């Protein structure tokens, strides 16, 4: 990092047009009408509220196909009769039935517009069934470039899993594929070949033996769930379980791994109860006791699927054996177990309405890694770790993406976002209050979809400071705020530069050996200070830069 940064101030604007075509995003990125259909609350989505899904599918590893149906129950909010259901190419909808009548529909890219015949009376609950099938997109680099992963284990058995955040759940099943409207509960029925097991979300209700030798696994999710959190995991699984004595009583924890990995898993998965104990301390009760907690081996690195967290970290500590912080502390825990499980609180309990606000998921969860370390190894361990991950910050584009077009912002939402929250904690300077705020977020927004505005306002209210300039700086700008200072005539002059207008974050410094809390603004301020061999050190837990203009 350069000692002094002098970038040009800018304001970042985005369009909120739901039907924008040729919309410009960050760095000139152009968005299409398809992006708007995917990322905005269209008229064909806004008039109905999804209440229940029964996803009933057959997975055929022999030809990499998925066929089946999704029965959708919904509440009518407005008088309208065109429904948008999303399903991505090359998957196809074959038929839509309501009240025993086949409905007409037209396809526009990845969106299907269904013409409803029956009256859609406001306040009524209706139901329809979508029949579909095809070969879903194969995951290229899961979970980042997702879809369905079709692999085989070391014994030649099929090993299959879904991963689709960002890309969208409609890559493999038809649904209302926008994050603002979570289904309240759902039944997931997955038919798989003989000798294989499916693990999905929620609790296993039954396993039905079919006449053709296949089995259908029926999983009931009793809590609201976001679309990308719905998953299938199919393999030659063996299982073991335990009960975690948590804040809400006994939490059922069940683990599914490939047959050859049972011994390794029983050792490595001891991080699960450690994680649950630490995160219930910091964030409050695990949000899905009714649906249990499961950790499931998958043929890719891992993902935060609700109550069915997937794991592919090789039964080793760190991130595939590496310490992302470079401090040594990152090898004290299994990154995938800790990070992906942390998403049960921030992603699955508190969920963004628009992926442009993905920092709500990733910043808090990345920060949770340092909180895990702090819980078990002390504050300095956690602090050292979160400072260490700064080396991964790119400052390439704003953390917040472009709204209404399914666009996420910079990957800095992870490491920079964690350090933003760590900096906020220093401003608060009260560990008990900080913990109360984190737990309060999870209780105040329990099982809700939220916006950045809601989170910002909540934090400002709890901290008792207008944090708008703070979030504008770290979420909407790419510059590192710089404390510019000088010593002259027994005074210290100081101000913030390289920052958004009105940036006024307080900062801890050590001034001539004494700790001080400065309250800089963008205009010069000064306080008395000895100028014989003066020395100022900025608290290293603030993610800022400093520059002595007299040197």
N, C-alpha and C positions, 0 to 999 in steps of 0.2 A: 504494500500500500504506500502510495506517495505521501510524503510528510505534509504536503499542503495541496489541497484540491481546490481548483477555481473553475468550476463548471458554470455554465450559464443557467440561471433560473428558468424554469418553464412550468407551465400549467398543463395538466393532462386532462383532456376532455374526451368523453365517449358519447356516442349517440344511443338513445333509448328507443329508437324506432323498431317496432316489432317486426316490420316487414321490409327492413332495409335491404337493398341490393347494392353491391359494390361498396359496402360500408368499410371505411378505413379504420384499422386498429393500430396497435403499437407498431412503430417502425414501418408504417405503410402497408401493413398486412391488409389484404382485401377479403371481405366476407361476402358470402353469396346468400341468395334466397333460401337455399337449403340450410345454411347455418342459422338463419332466422327461424325457420320452421322447427329446427331442432332446439334452439336456445331461448326462444321467447314464449311467453304465455299467450298463445294465439287465441283468437275468438273461438276456435273449434276445441280448445282445451278449457277455456275459462268458465264455460257454462256448466261443467260437471265436476264433482268431487269424488275421486276414487275411494271406495270403502273396502273392497275385498277382491283378491285375485285367487282363482284356483288354477295354477299353472300345472298342466298335466302333459308330460312329454315322454317320448321314447328316444333314447340315445343309442345310436347304432354305430359302434366303432368300426365295423367292417367297411362302411362307405362314408364315414364322417358326416352323417346326417342327423338332424334333429327334427322330429315331427310331433305334432300334438295340438293342444288347444289351450287357450286362456279364457276362463270365464270371469267376467268383470262385473262387479256390482258397484253401482255409483249413485250418488245423490244429485238430483237435478237442482241446480242453483239459479239458472236463467232459462228463459224460453228460447230454445234453439233445437235444431234437429240434425246438425252435421257434427260428427265426432271425429277428432283426429286420433288415430292409433299409429304408433311408430313401429316400423320393422325394416331393418336395413337390408339392402341388397347384399348377396343374392337370394336372401330368404323371401318367401312368397306367402301371402295370405290366400287361402283357397276358398274360404267361405266364412260368412258372418251371419249368425242366427240370433234373432230376438223374437220372443213369443212364438217360436216355431216357424218363423218366416225368414227366408233368406233375403238379406239386404243387399242393395247395390252399393258399390264403393268404387272410388277411383284412386289411382296411385300417382303421387307426385314425388318422385325420388324415393326418399326413405319414409315418407309420410303417406298414410292411407286415410282418405276422407270417406266416412261411412254415412250414408243417407238413411236416417232413422224414419220409420213409417209410423210407429205408435206415438201417441201424444206424449210429450216429455213435460209432465206437469211439475211445476216448481214445488219442491219439498218432497217429491216422491222418490222412492228408491227403485231403480231399474236394474236389469241384468241383460247382458248379451255374451255370446261365446264366439271367439275368433279361432278359426282352424287354420293351421299354418304348417310350413315345413321347408326343408331345403338344407343346403350345406352352408353353415354359418362361416363368416370370416375366420380364417385361421390366425391365431395370435402370432405376430411376428417377433415381438420382444416384450413378452408379458412381464409385469402388468402394465408397462407404459404404453406399448402398442399392442392392445389386447384383442380379445376375441375368444375362441376356443382353442385350447392346447390339446392336441392329440399325440400322445407319446406312449411308449411302452416301458415297463419297469425292467429290472435286470433279469427277471424270469420270463420276459416276453408277454406279460399281461398288459392289457390296455390301462393307461394312466391318463386320465382326462380331467380337465378343469376349465372353468370360465373365469375371465378377468376382464372388466370392461368399464372401469371408471373413465370419465371423459368421453370415450368412444360411445358409451351408452349401452344400457341393458338391451335395447332393441336390436343389438347385433345378433342376439340369439333367441329372444322371445318378444312377442308383441305386447306393448303396454303404453301407458301415458308417460313417455320418456322425458320428463322434466322434473327436476329435483324439488320444485316448490310444493308438489302434492304427493305426500307419502301415503301409500296404502296403509290402512289401519291394522290389518292382519291378513294372512294368506296361507293357503295350503299349497305345498310344492310336492307334486307326485312325479317321480322319476323312474322310468322303466329301464333296466339295464340287463345285459346278458348274464347268463349263468356264471357263477363264480365271482362276480363283481359286486361291490357295495357302492351305493351313492350316499354321500354326506352333504346335506344342504342345511339351511338355516332353521333355527327353532328346535323343537323336540320331535323325535321320531315317534309317530303315532302307531304305525303298523308297517309290516312288510308282507306284501301279498305275493304268493307264489302263483305264477301264471301257467296256463296249460302248455305254452310253448317252451317252458323251461326258464324263462326270464323271471325277474323279480321286480316289483314296483315298491319303491320306498316312499312313504308318505310322511312329510315333515310339516308340522304346524308352527307357524310364526304368530305369536299372540300379541306382539308389540308392533307399532309402526316401523316400517323399514323402507330405506331408500332403494331405488331400483338397482343401482350398481352393486348394492350390498347383497342382492340375491345371487346365490351361486350353486353350482353343481361341482362335486368332486367325486370322481369315479375311479376305483382301483381295487386291488386285492388288499384291502385294509384289514388290520387287526386293531384291537382297541383296548384301552385301559382307562380307568377313571378314579376320581377322588372327590371329596367334598371340601370346599373351602369355607371356613367359618368366617363369614363376612358381616358387614354392618346390617344386612337385612336377613341374616340367618344363614342356613346352609345353601351354598351355591354349587350346583352340580357341574363338575368340570370333566369333560370326556375328551380323550385324545385318540385320533385315528392316524395310523402310520402304515406304510408298506410293511409287509410281513418281515422282511429282512432287517428292518430298522427298529424293531421293538426295543431291544436292549439299549441302543443309543438314545432313543426317545425317552425312555424312563429316567435316564440320567439328565438329559438336556432340558427336558420339560419341567424340571424342578424350578425353573425361573417363573413359571406361571403363578403359583401361589405367592411367590415373592413380589411379582408384579402387582397382583391383585391387592396385596396388603399395602404396598406403597401408594398405589393409585387411589384406593379407597380413602386413604389418609388425605391425599392432596385434593382429590376431585369429588369425593362423595361416593355413595354406593355404586357398584357396578350397575349399569342402567337396565339390564335385561335378565334379572334373576328368573323371570317366568320362562324364558327361552333357553336358559343354561349358558354355559361357556364351552365352546369346543375349539380345539386347535387341530388342524387337519393338514397332513402332509400333501403338498401339491407339486406339480412338475414345473414350477417356476419359483421365483424368489419369495413371494408372499403378498398378501393383501388383507385389508381390514374388513372382510365380509362379516356382517353383523351376526354375532353369536356363532360364527363359523369361520374363525380367523384361519387363513391359509399360511402354510409354512414351507419354505424351501431353502433354508439357510445352511444346510449341510450339517446340522447338529453340532454347531460350533459357536463360540462367542464372537462378538464383533459383527461387522457387515461382511459376510462371506469370509470371515477370518481377519478382516481389516478393522483398524480403529479409525473411524472417520474424523476424530478430533486430533489425532496425532499426539495425544497426551498419555496414553496408556490406560486411561479410564474406560475407553470404549471397548476394551477387551474383558471388562468385568461383567458383561451381560450379553445375552443373545439379542442382537439388534432387532431381528424380526419379531421375536416374542414380545419384546418391550414396546417397540414402536407401533407395530400393527395392532396390538391389543390396546394401546393408548387411544387409538381411534374409536374404540367403543364409547368413549366419553366425547371426544371431539371428532366428529364425522358421522357417527351412528346415533348418538344421543342428540348432540347439537349438530345440525346438518345445514350446509349452505343452500340457499334458494337458487343461486346462480353460481356456476363454476368459476366465474370471475372472482368470487370471494372465497376461493379454495384455501386461502391463508388461514381461515377459521379452522380448517381441519389440520393443516400441516404445520403451521407455526406453533400452535399449542401442543401438538403431538411431538414435534421435534424437541420442544422445550421439556416435554415430559421425561425424556431420557435423562436430562440432568437432574430432574426432581427424583427420579428413581435412584440415581447415584447418591444424591444428597441424603435420601432416607436411610440408606444402608451404610454409607461411607463418610458422611459428614458434608457440611456446606461447602467447604473448599474443594472437595472432589467434584461436586456438581458444578460449581462455578468454573473450575478449571476446564471441565469438559465443554461447557457451552461457549467459553471463550475460544477454545481450541477449534471448534467447528467454523469459526469466522474465516478460516483460510479457504473455505469452500464457497464463499460468497462471491458472486460475479458482478453485482450491481450493473446488470445489462439492460434491464427494463423494469418498469414498476411491478410490484408484487401483485397488485390488482389488475385483472385482465379487462377485456372489453365485454360489456354487458349485453345480454339478449342474443348472443350468437354462439354460445357454448365455447367460450374462449377463456382459458386459464392464463394467469399472469406468469411472471418469472419464477423459475425454480428457486429463487431466493426466498420464496415463501417458507422454505425449510430452515436454512441456516441463519439467514438474516432475520426471518420472522421470529425464530427462537431468541435471537439476541435482542430484538426489539422488546420482547416480553421480559427478558432478563433485565434490560435497561429500565423498563417500567417498574419492575420490582424494586430497583434501587431508588427510584423516585419516591415510591411509597415508603420505603425504609421501615417496614413493619412486617415481619414474617408472619405473624398471626393474622394480620389483616389480609396479607397476600393469599394465604391459604383460604381464608373466608371468602375472598373474591372468587377464587377458582372453584370452590365448592358451590358458591352462589350462582355462578354461570350455569352449572349443570343442574341445579334445582330450578332456577328461574326460567331456563329454556329447555326444560326436560321434554324430550321426545318432540322437539320442534325444529322446523326449518327457519333459518334466520338470514338476515342481511348484515353486511359490515356495519351499516348505520346503527342497527340494534346493539351490536357488540360494543361499538365505540361509545354509544350513549350510556350503556350499562357501566362500562369501565369508568367513564368520566364521572358518573354519578357516585360510584362507590369510592373512587379515589378522592373526589372532591375538587378536581381540577378539570378545566376545559382541555381535553386531550386532542381536540381537533387538529391543532398545528403539529402535534406529535405524530399522529397517524398520517397526516398529509405528507410529512417528511419521510416516514419509513415505509408506508404502503404505496404512495403515489409518486414518489420521487426516487431517483437512483443515486443521489449524492449522499456522502457521509457528512453530517453536520460537523463543522469545524469551529472549535473554540479558539478564536484569535485573541491574543493578549500581549500586553507590554508592561514593563515597569518603568516608572518615571516619577521623580520628585516625591518619593515615599508613597507612591500610590500604585495600585494595580488597575490597569484598564483592560476591559474585556468585552467581547460581544460574540454572537453567533454569526458565522458566514457560511457560504456554500449550502444554503438552506432555503426553505420555502419562506414566503413573507410571514411575518409575525411569529416565527419560531421562537419559543420562549422556555424551553425545557430547563429545569434546574439541573445542576450537575455538581457532584462531589469532587472536591480537589483537596490535595494536601499543599498548603501554602506555607513555605518556610517551616515545615515540620508539624504544622497544625492543620487538622482536618477542618475544612470550611464547606459550606453549601452555597455555591454561587447561583444567582438567578439571572443569567444573561438574557439579553434580547438582541434584536438585530441592530440596535443602536448602541453606541458605546456607553458603558457604565464604569464606575470606578469605586474602589474601596481603599482605605489606608493599608499600606504594606511597606515593610522595610525594603529598601532597594540596594542595600549592601549584600552582594552575593545572593540575590533572590532566587528562589526555586519554586516552581509550581509543577505538580504532578496531577494529572487527571485520573480519577478512579478508573481502573482498567475494566471494571464491570459495566461501564457505560460504553455503548457502541458509538463512539464519536472519534474525531481526530482533533489534534491540537497544533497550534502554530504560534510560536513566539516571534512577533514581527520585529523585535529589536535584535534578533540574532542574525 
